[in-house]
């Protein structure tokens, strides 16, 4: 973080993760966060509110692309997701259940 007194708005685990987790309720606009293992900080312009514990996109993700968190494939985008968008069940399908019909 550029100012040690500021708390991050989100955390990502590894450099290369395309999503991060909100560590507090976030509103649209510029928000700064950090990585547990990677660059010290990153700033993202949020397009949507993101509730505490939910995900936001750190990069553009195309429909059908893998959603990477913890350095692992956790889901598959069901639609295009732009950087700074809210990432949840409306635009991602779990990779674990990718072959289910539910």
QUIVENKA-V752333 format. One record per pair of residues at least 4 apart in sequence whose ideal C-beta (glycine too) atoms are under 8 Angstrom apart, sorted by the first residue. I is the first residue (numbers start at 1). J is the second residue. D is the distance in whole Angstrom. If there is no record, write none. Layout:
BEGIN
I:J:D ; I:J:D
END
This chain:
BEGIN
1:6:6 ; 1:8:6 ; 1:32:6 ; 1:34:6 ; 1:40:7 ; 1:41:5 ; 2:6:8 ; 2:32:7 ; 2:41:6 ; 6:32:7 ; 7:23:7 ; 7:24:7 ; 8:23:6 ; 8:32:6 ; 8:33:5 ; 8:34:5 ; 8:41:7 ; 9:22:7 ; 9:23:7 ; 9:24:6 ; 9:26:5 ; 9:31:4 ; 9:32:6 ; 9:33:5 ; 10:20:4 ; 10:21:6 ; 10:22:5 ; 10:23:6 ; 10:26:7 ; 10:31:7 ; 10:33:4 ; 10:44:8 ; 10:50:8 ; 10:56:6 ; 11:20:6 ; 11:21:6 ; 11:23:6 ; 11:33:6 ; 11:34:6 ; 11:35:7 ; 11:36:6 ; 12:17:4 ; 12:19:7 ; 12:20:4 ; 12:21:8 ; 12:33:7 ; 12:34:8 ; 12:35:5 ; 12:36:7 ; 12:38:7 ; 12:42:8 ; 12:58:6 ; 12:69:8 ; 13:17:6 ; 13:35:7 ; 13:36:5 ; 13:37:6 ; 13:38:8 ; 13:69:7 ; 13:70:5 ; 13:71:7 ; 14:35:7 ; 14:36:7 ; 14:37:5 ; 14:38:6 ; 14:70:7 ; 14:71:4 ; 15:35:6 ; 15:37:7 ; 15:38:3 ; 15:39:6 ; 16:38:8 ; 16:68:6 ; 16:71:6 ; 17:35:8 ; 17:38:8 ; 17:58:7 ; 17:68:5 ; 17:69:5 ; 17:70:7 ; 17:71:7 ; 18:57:6 ; 18:58:6 ; 18:59:5 ; 18:61:6 ; 18:67:6 ; 18:68:5 ; 18:69:8 ; 19:55:4 ; 19:56:7 ; 19:57:6 ; 19:58:6 ; 19:67:6 ; 19:68:7 ; 19:69:5 ; 19:74:8 ; 19:87:5 ; 20:33:6 ; 20:44:8 ; 20:55:7 ; 20:56:6 ; 20:58:5 ; 20:69:8 ; 21:53:6 ; 21:54:7 ; 21:55:6 ; 21:69:8 ; 22:26:5 ; 22:50:5 ; 22:51:7 ; 22:52:6 ; 22:53:7 ; 22:54:6 ; 22:55:8 ; 22:56:6 ; 23:33:8 ; 23:52:7 ; 24:52:6 ; 25:49:7 ; 25:50:8 ; 25:51:6 ; 25:52:5 ; 26:31:5 ; 26:46:6 ; 26:49:7 ; 26:50:4 ; 26:51:8 ; 26:56:7 ; 27:46:7 ; 27:49:6 ; 28:45:8 ; 28:46:5 ; 28:47:6 ; 28:48:6 ; 28:49:7 ; 29:45:7 ; 29:46:6 ; 30:43:6 ; 30:44:8 ; 30:45:5 ; 30:46:8 ; 31:43:7 ; 31:44:6 ; 31:45:8 ; 31:46:6 ; 32:41:6 ; 32:42:7 ; 32:43:5 ; 32:44:8 ; 33:41:7 ; 33:42:6 ; 33:43:8 ; 33:44:7 ; 34:39:8 ; 34:40:6 ; 34:41:5 ; 34:42:7 ; 35:39:6 ; 35:40:7 ; 35:41:8 ; 35:42:7 ; 42:58:7 ; 44:56:7 ; 44:58:6 ; 44:83:6 ; 44:84:5 ; 45:83:8 ; 45:84:5 ; 46:50:6 ; 46:56:6 ; 46:84:5 ; 46:85:8 ; 47:82:7 ; 47:84:5 ; 47:85:5 ; 47:86:8 ; 48:84:8 ; 48:85:6 ; 48:86:4 ; 49:86:7 ; 50:54:5 ; 50:55:7 ; 50:56:5 ; 50:86:5 ; 54:86:7 ; 54:87:8 ; 54:88:6 ; 55:69:7 ; 55:86:8 ; 55:87:4 ; 55:88:7 ; 56:84:7 ; 56:85:7 ; 56:86:6 ; 56:87:6 ; 57:61:6 ; 57:81:5 ; 57:82:7 ; 57:83:5 ; 57:84:6 ; 57:85:5 ; 57:87:5 ; 58:83:7 ; 59:83:6 ; 60:80:7 ; 60:81:7 ; 60:82:5 ; 60:83:5 ; 61:65:5 ; 61:67:6 ; 61:77:5 ; 61:80:7 ; 61:81:4 ; 61:87:8 ; 62:77:7 ; 62:80:6 ; 63:77:5 ; 63:78:6 ; 63:79:5 ; 63:80:5 ; 64:76:7 ; 64:77:6 ; 65:76:7 ; 65:77:5 ; 66:73:5 ; 66:75:7 ; 66:76:6 ; 66:77:8 ; 66:95:7 ; 67:73:7 ; 67:74:6 ; 67:75:4 ; 67:76:7 ; 67:77:6 ; 67:87:7 ; 67:92:5 ; 67:95:8 ; 68:72:7 ; 68:73:6 ; 68:74:7 ; 69:74:5 ; 70:74:7 ; 73:95:5 ; 74:94:7 ; 74:95:6 ; 75:92:4 ; 75:93:6 ; 75:94:6 ; 75:95:5 ; 76:92:7 ; 76:93:5 ; 76:95:6 ; 76:98:6 ; 77:81:5 ; 77:91:6 ; 77:92:6 ; 78:91:6 ; 78:92:6 ; 78:93:5 ; 79:91:5 ; 81:85:5 ; 81:87:6 ; 81:91:5 ; 81:92:8 ; 85:91:8 ; 87:91:6 ; 87:92:6 ; 88:92:7 ; 93:97:7 ; 93:98:7 ; 94:98:7 ; 97:102:7
END
